[in-house]
């Protein structure tokens, strides 16, 4: 079982990328697939590489609507001053 976050590219063309996100804590795991643009994916990667910048840092990414077949909402935040992070998926 996954313990953390894994982001994989499944399919892409010149304007769209299909992404799979797996997230888990060792006891529970979730998986989703969604479509996004290259620009959105680059922005997400840039923010994630710099996370966390402070103990109050929080980032949220969302693609699609919850009632659609292709949607994702990911929030990352710190749960302690030591930089331990939490995730909502």
Secondary structure, DSSP 8 states (H G I E B T S, - for coil): --EEEEEEEEEE-SS-EEEEEEEEESS-EEEEEEEE-HHHHHHHHHHHHT--SSTT-EEEEEES-TTSSS-EEEEEEESSTT--EEEE-
